[in-house]
Amino acid sequence: MTIIRNETDIEDGLERLLKLDPRLAPIIEFSGPVPLRLATPGFAGLASIIVSQMVSRASADAIWRRIEAVGPVTAQAYAALDPDVIATFGLSRAKASTLRGLAHAVIGGDIDLDAICALDGSEALRRLVLLPGIGPWTAEVYLMFCGGHPDIFPSGDVALQASVAKAFLMEARPNARQLSEIAKVWAPHRSVAARLFWAHYAATMRRDALPLV
């Protein structure tokens, strides 16, 4: 597994994608720079992805700033927070429960968020979704943006569905299963393809849809 670590890896991935699918040439040209957007593996990285699943990016950013303001974002520090402090963050009840459960899972040794990034993608995804509140999208995005996994495409992401539909002039937005089939042609560089279509969405909609705060 060749880990994505820097901008050079993104550029190399785009070149390889063009060879696999020449239809991407105008999409790459229109989309502009394709962001790397890597975060450090661990509790803070996964927590930021969970928080990013808000109705608006502004809300997610505000919540994350409140979390960071109380101190280091570690599993131990988060688990020690008073519930009244957590209540000031603005998290939904479900997300507050997910973060607290994640913190205790890390502390208890049920999950090693650093080591899991080195596993094969399918096995890493299987282990991550065993955690309460962690679904496939969250696990996929964590492995992409914190683990640097090169061949993941979060087909359940609504922005990616909309972006692919617009780029290929589709009459309807593909569902997750349909998009997963479409993305197969971009293997083993689907993580770069996903970044490309998020960049295309941002260029089209004038709104950043990358799932990190």
N, C-alpha and C positions, 0 to 999 in steps of 0.2 A: 504494500500500500504506500503510494507516494503522497505524503502529507502536503497540503497547501500551507505554505509558510509566509509568502511574500508576494509582492506585485508581479515579480517575474513569473511565478507559478501561475498567476491569473492570465498573464499575456500568453504564456505557453499553452495554457488550456484553451484559450480562445483560438489560437492558431490550429490546434488539433481539432477543435469543434468545427471549424470551417472546412476541414478536410472531410469530416464525417457528414456534414450537412451544409452544403454551399448556400442554402436558403437563409442562413444566419448572417450573411455578409451585410445586407442593408440594415438588419436589426442591430448589429454591432456598430455600424457607422452612425445610426440615428441615436443610439443609447448613450454614446459618450463614454467617459471613464467607467469601468466596472470596478466597484469598490471591493477591497479585500475584507475589511471589517472583521478582524480577528480579535477575540477576547481570551483572557487567560482561563484555562480549565479550572474547575473548582466550584465551590458553593456560590460565589458571587456571580460567576458567569451564567450558571443555570438559573439562579434567582432573577437575574436581569432579563432573561428570556421569558420567564414566567410573568414578570411584571409587564413586559412589552405587549402582552396579549390583552391590552385594554382597548376600549372603544376608540380612543384617540391617542395619537403619539404624544400630544401635549400632556394628557393625563398620566401616561406611563412615565414620561420624563419627570413630572412633578413628584410622583410617588417615589421614584428611584432616588431623587435628590433628598427626600425626607429620610429614606432608609440610610443613605450614606452619611447624612448629617449626624446620626446618633453614634457613629463610630465605625470601626472596620466591619466590612460585610463578610463575616466568617460564620460557619455553622455554630461554633461555640458561642460567639457573641450574640447571634440572632436568637438562639435557644434560651439565652439568659435574659432576654428582653421582657419587661413587664407587659402583660397583655394590654394595659392601658396605653403604653407607648406604641405598640403595634397598631392599636386602633386609630392612632393619629396619622398613619401613613396613607389611608384612603384605599386600602386593599378591599376587594370583595371578601366575603366570608370564606368562599372556596379557595381563593388564592392565599389568604392568610393561613388557612389550614394546610395548604400544599407546602408553603414555605416552612412552616413550623415542622411539619412531618419530614421534609427534606433535611432540615437541620439535624433532627434527631436521628435520621437514618445515617447521615454522615458521621455523626459523633459515635453512634453505636456500631459502626463498621459494617453496616448493611450494604453500603455502596461506597466505592472509591472513585470519585469523579475525575481524578487525574488518570488513574490506571485504565479506566473503562475506555478512554479515548484511543488507547493502543490496540483495542480488540478489533476483530473483524466487524464491519458495519452491522451486519444482521444480528450478531451476538450482542453487540453493544446496545442496539436498539431494543432487543428482547429484554435485557436487564434493566434498562432505564424505564421502560413502560410498566415494569412491576411496581415502581414507586407510586404511591397514591397521588393522584392528581397530575401525573406526567403522562401525556398522551403521545401518539406518534409524531405529531408536528413538533412538539416541544423537544422530544428526544432527537429528531432529525436535525433541527436547527442547532441544538447544543453540539452535536457531533460535527456539523459543518463549521460553525463559527468559533467554537472553543477547542475542538479536536482537530480541525483542519482536514476532516475526511473528504476525499476528492470525488466520490461518486454517490452523492445523495441528492435527491430532488424531492422536496416536500410538496407532493402533488395535491395535498389538501389545502394548500395556501391559496386563499381567494385572489390575492393580488397576482400570483403566478398564473392562475387560471385565466384571469382577465387579460393579463399581458400576452400570453400565448395566443389567446383568441383574437386579440387585436392585431398582433404581429402577423398571423397567418390568415387574416380575414375570414375567420370562422363565423358562421351564422349564430352560434350559441357558445357560451362559455363551457369548456369541457369540465366534467366532474373529476373527482380525484382519480378514479379508476381510468378514465379516458386519458387524463393528462399523464398518468404513470406510463401508459402504453406509448404515448407520443414521445415521452422523454427517453425511452429505451434506446433510441438511435444515438443519443448523446453520451452513452456510457463509453468509457469509464470516466467521463469528465462532467457528470451531471451537476456537481456542486458549482462548477464554473458556469454552466448553463443556467442554473437557478439564479446566480448572481447577475448574469446578463439580463434575464427577464425581469428581475427586480429593478435593475437600472433602466430597462425599457419602460417599465411601469412608471418610474419616477419621471422619466423624460416625457412620457405621454400625459400623465395626470398631474404633473408638477407637484407630486407628493411622495415623500420617501416612504417606502413600504418595507424596508429591511427590518427584520424582527429583532433588533437590538436597541436598547435605550442609550 
